[in-house]
Amino acid sequence: MQKIIDMSKFLFSLILFIMIVVIYIGKSIGGYSAIVSSIMLELDTVLYNKKIFFIYK
């Protein structure tokens, strides 16, 4: 149980890091598409984490 929680936290932080990098790259290029895609990624992550939470509750 604890291992699963740690794994989901790790995945979440990893995706959060990737998201921040994507936003930085998007800002340097000057495109809003990167920011929009990162927001979609974030929503996807939140939904995925809820799924994990419900499966292992």
N, CA, C and O atoms as a GROMACS GRO file, in nm:
protein
  228
    1MET      N    1   0.083  -0.120   0.000
    1MET     CA    2   0.000   0.000   0.000
    1MET      C    3   0.087   0.126   0.000
    1MET      O    4   0.067   0.216  -0.081
    2GLN      N    5   0.183   0.131   0.091
    2GLN     CA    6   0.272   0.248   0.101
    2GLN      C    7   0.357   0.263  -0.025
    2GLN      O    8   0.384   0.374  -0.071
    3LYS      N    9   0.399   0.149  -0.080
    3LYS     CA   10   0.481   0.151  -0.201
    3LYS      C   11   0.404   0.212  -0.318
    3LYS      O   12   0.460   0.288  -0.398
    4ILE      N   13   0.276   0.179  -0.328
    4ILE     CA   14   0.191   0.231  -0.435
    4ILE      C   15   0.175   0.383  -0.421
    4ILE      O   16   0.180   0.456  -0.520
    5ILE      N   17   0.154   0.429  -0.298
    5ILE     CA   18   0.138   0.572  -0.272
    5ILE      C   19   0.267   0.646  -0.309
    5ILE      O   20   0.263   0.752  -0.372
    6ASP      N   21   0.381   0.590  -0.269
    6ASP     CA   22   0.510   0.651  -0.301
    6ASP      C   23   0.532   0.656  -0.452
    6ASP      O   24   0.584   0.754  -0.505
    7MET      N   25   0.492   0.549  -0.520
    7MET     CA   26   0.509   0.542  -0.666
    7MET      C   27   0.424   0.648  -0.735
    7MET      O   28   0.471   0.714  -0.827
    8SER      N   29   0.299   0.665  -0.691
    8SER     CA   30   0.211   0.765  -0.752
    8SER      C   31   0.262   0.906  -0.725
    8SER      O   32   0.251   0.995  -0.810
    9LYS      N   33   0.319   0.927  -0.605
    9LYS     CA   34   0.380   1.058  -0.572
    9LYS      C   35   0.499   1.084  -0.662
    9LYS      O   36   0.518   1.195  -0.711
   10PHE      N   37   0.580   0.981  -0.684
   10PHE     CA   38   0.697   0.993  -0.771
   10PHE      C   39   0.655   1.026  -0.914
   10PHE      O   40   0.711   1.115  -0.977
   11LEU      N   41   0.555   0.952  -0.965
   11LEU     CA   42   0.505   0.976  -1.100
   11LEU      C   43   0.450   1.117  -1.113
   11LEU      O   44   0.474   1.185  -1.213
   12PHE      N   45   0.376   1.161  -1.011
   12PHE     CA   46   0.316   1.294  -1.012
   12PHE      C   47   0.424   1.402  -1.016
   12PHE      O   48   0.414   1.497  -1.094
   13SER      N   49   0.527   1.387  -0.933
   13SER     CA   50   0.635   1.486  -0.929
   13SER      C   51   0.714   1.486  -1.060
   13SER      O   52   0.759   1.590  -1.106
   14LEU      N   53   0.731   1.368  -1.118
   14LEU     CA   54   0.802   1.356  -1.245
   14LEU      C   55   0.726   1.428  -1.356
   14LEU      O   56   0.784   1.503  -1.434
   15ILE      N   57   0.594   1.405  -1.362
   15ILE     CA   58   0.511   1.469  -1.464
   15ILE      C   59   0.504   1.620  -1.440
   15ILE      O   60   0.502   1.698  -1.535
   16LEU      N   61   0.502   1.659  -1.312
   16LEU     CA   62   0.503   1.801  -1.277
   16LEU      C   63   0.631   1.867  -1.328
   16LEU      O   64   0.629   1.977  -1.383
   17PHE      N   65   0.743   1.798  -1.308
   17PHE     CA   66   0.873   1.848  -1.355
   17PHE      C   67   0.874   1.862  -1.507
   17PHE      O   68   0.919   1.964  -1.560
   18ILE      N   69   0.825   1.760  -1.576
   18ILE     CA   70   0.818   1.762  -1.723
   18ILE      C   71   0.730   1.878  -1.769
   18ILE      O   72   0.761   1.946  -1.866
   19MET      N   73   0.619   1.898  -1.697
   19MET     CA   74   0.526   2.006  -1.729
   19MET      C   75   0.594   2.142  -1.720
   19MET      O   76   0.578   2.226  -1.808
   20ILE      N   77   0.670   2.163  -1.612
   20ILE     CA   78   0.741   2.290  -1.592
   20ILE      C   79   0.843   2.311  -1.705
   20ILE      O   80   0.856   2.421  -1.758
   21VAL      N   81   0.914   2.204  -1.740
   21VAL     CA   82   1.012   2.211  -1.850
   21VAL      C   83   0.942   2.248  -1.980
   21VAL      O   84   0.990   2.332  -2.056
   22VAL      N   85   0.828   2.184  -2.006
   22VAL     CA   86   0.750   2.211  -2.128
   22VAL      C   87   0.706   2.356  -2.132
   22VAL      O   88   0.713   2.421  -2.236
   23ILE      N   89   0.661   2.409  -2.017
   23ILE     CA   90   0.618   2.550  -2.010
   23ILE      C   91   0.737   2.642  -2.039
   23ILE      O   92   0.723   2.740  -2.113
   24TYR      N   93   0.854   2.611  -1.981
   24TYR     CA   94   0.974   2.694  -2.005
   24TYR      C   95   1.013   2.693  -2.152
   24TYR      O   96   1.044   2.798  -2.208
   25ILE      N   97   1.011   2.575  -2.214
   25ILE     CA   98   1.045   2.562  -2.356
   25ILE      C   99   0.941   2.640  -2.439
   25ILE      O  100   0.977   2.711  -2.533
   26GLY      N  101   0.816   2.625  -2.403
   26GLY     CA  102   0.708   2.695  -2.473
   26GLY      C  103   0.722   2.846  -2.465
   26GLY      O  104   0.697   2.916  -2.563
   27LYS      N  105   0.761   2.895  -2.349
   27LYS     CA  106   0.780   3.040  -2.331
   27LYS      C  107   0.900   3.089  -2.412
   27LYS      O  108   0.895   3.198  -2.470
   28SER      N  109   1.006   3.011  -2.417
   28SER     CA  110   1.125   3.052  -2.491
   28SER      C  111   1.097   3.054  -2.642
   28SER      O  112   1.148   3.139  -2.714
   29ILE      N  113   1.015   2.960  -2.689
   29ILE     CA  114   0.977   2.958  -2.830
   29ILE      C  115   0.872   3.067  -2.856
   29ILE      O  116   0.872   3.132  -2.961
   30GLY      N  117   0.784   3.086  -2.758
   30GLY     CA  118   0.680   3.188  -2.772
   30GLY      C  119   0.548   3.130  -2.820
   30GLY      O  120   0.464   3.202  -2.874
   31GLY      N  121   0.530   3.001  -2.799
   31GLY     CA  122   0.405   2.936  -2.843
   31GLY      C  123   0.317   2.902  -2.725
   31GLY      O  124   0.364   2.855  -2.622
   32TYR      N  125   0.188   2.927  -2.741
   32TYR     CA  126   0.093   2.895  -2.634
   32TYR      C  127   0.052   2.748  -2.636
   32TYR      O  128  -0.003   2.698  -2.538
   33SER      N  129   0.080   2.680  -2.746
   33SER     CA  130   0.039   2.540  -2.761
   33SER      C  131   0.105   2.452  -2.655
   33SER      O  132   0.044   2.357  -2.606
   34ALA      N  133   0.230   2.483  -2.620
   34ALA     CA  134   0.302   2.405  -2.519
   34ALA      C  135   0.237   2.420  -2.382
   34ALA      O  136   0.224   2.323  -2.308
   35ILE      N  137   0.194   2.543  -2.351
   35ILE     CA  138   0.130   2.569  -2.222
   35ILE      C  139  -0.005   2.496  -2.216
   35ILE      O  140  -0.039   2.436  -2.115
   36VAL      N  141  -0.080   2.503  -2.325
   36VAL     CA  142  -0.210   2.437  -2.332
   36VAL      C  143  -0.194   2.286  -2.316
   36VAL      O  144  -0.267   2.222  -2.241
   37SER      N  145  -0.095   2.229  -2.386
   37SER     CA  146  -0.072   2.084  -2.379
   37SER      C  147  -0.029   2.043  -2.238
   37SER      O  148  -0.064   1.935  -2.192
   38SER      N  149   0.048   2.130  -2.171
   38SER     CA  150   0.091   2.099  -2.034
   38SER      C  151  -0.027   2.100  -1.938
   38SER      O  152  -0.033   2.021  -1.844
   39ILE      N  153  -0.122   2.193  -1.962
   39ILE     CA  154  -0.243   2.197  -1.878
   39ILE      C  155  -0.324   2.069  -1.899
   39ILE      O  156  -0.375   2.012  -1.803
   40MET      N  157  -0.335   2.026  -2.024
   40MET     CA  158  -0.406   1.901  -2.054
   40MET      C  159  -0.337   1.783  -1.987
   40MET      O  160  -0.403   1.693  -1.935
   41LEU      N  161  -0.204   1.784  -1.988
   41LEU     CA  162  -0.125   1.680  -1.922
   41LEU      C  163  -0.153   1.677  -1.773
   41LEU      O  164  -0.165   1.571  -1.712
   42GLU      N  165  -0.163   1.797  -1.715
   42GLU     CA  166  -0.190   1.808  -1.572
   42GLU      C  167  -0.326   1.750  -1.538
   42GLU      O  168  -0.340   1.675  -1.441
   43LEU      N  169  -0.427   1.783  -1.618
   43LEU     CA  170  -0.562   1.730  -1.596
   43LEU      C  171  -0.562   1.578  -1.607
   43LEU      O  172  -0.624   1.508  -1.527
   44ASP      N  173  -0.490   1.528  -1.707
   44ASP     CA  174  -0.478   1.384  -1.729
   44ASP      C  175  -0.415   1.317  -1.607
   44ASP      O  176  -0.458   1.210  -1.564
   45THR      N  177  -0.313   1.382  -1.552
   45THR     CA  178  -0.243   1.329  -1.434
   45THR      C  179  -0.335   1.324  -1.313
   45THR      O  180  -0.337   1.225  -1.239
   46VAL      N  181  -0.412   1.430  -1.294
   46VAL     CA  182  -0.504   1.436  -1.180
   46VAL      C  183  -0.606   1.323  -1.190
   46VAL      O  184  -0.634   1.255  -1.091
   47LEU      N  185  -0.662   1.304  -1.308
   47LEU     CA  186  -0.761   1.197  -1.329
   47LEU      C  187  -0.697   1.060  -1.306
   47LEU      O  188  -0.758   0.972  -1.246
   48TYR      N  189  -0.574   1.043  -1.355
   48TYR     CA  190  -0.502   0.917  -1.339
   48TYR      C  191  -0.477   0.888  -1.192
   48TYR      O  192  -0.494   0.775  -1.147
   49ASN      N  193  -0.437   0.989  -1.116
   49ASN     CA  194  -0.412   0.972  -0.972
   49ASN      C  195  -0.540   0.937  -0.898
   49ASN      O  196  -0.537   0.857  -0.805
   50LYS      N  197  -0.652   0.994  -0.939
   50LYS     CA  198  -0.780   0.960  -0.878
   50LYS      C  199  -0.814   0.814  -0.904
   50LYS      O  200  -0.866   0.745  -0.816
   51LYS      N  201  -0.785   0.768  -1.025
   51LYS     CA  202  -0.807   0.627  -1.059
   51LYS      C  203  -0.725   0.537  -0.968
   51LYS      O  204  -0.777   0.440  -0.913
   52ILE      N  205  -0.597   0.570  -0.952
   52ILE     CA  206  -0.509   0.492  -0.863
   52ILE      C  207  -0.566   0.490  -0.722
   52ILE      O  208  -0.570   0.386  -0.656
   53PHE      N  209  -0.610   0.607  -0.676
   53PHE     CA  210  -0.663   0.621  -0.541
   53PHE      C  211  -0.786   0.532  -0.521
   53PHE      O  212  -0.800   0.466  -0.418
   54PHE      N  213  -0.874   0.531  -0.622
   54PHE     CA  214  -0.996   0.452  -0.609
   54PHE      C  215  -0.968   0.302  -0.618
   54PHE      O  216  -1.034   0.222  -0.552
   55ILE      N  217  -0.871   0.264  -0.700
   55ILE     CA  218  -0.838   0.122  -0.714
   55ILE      C  219  -0.781   0.067  -0.584
   55ILE      O  220  -0.815  -0.044  -0.544
   56TYR      N  221  -0.694   0.144  -0.518
   56TYR     CA  222  -0.624   0.094  -0.400
   56TYR      C  223  -0.683   0.144  -0.268
   56TYR      O  224  -0.618   0.138  -0.164
   57LYS      N  225  -0.806   0.192  -0.273
   57LYS     CA  226  -0.869   0.242  -0.150
   57LYS      C  227  -0.911   0.126  -0.063
   57LYS      O  228  -0.965   0.146   0.046
   0.00000   0.00000   0.00000
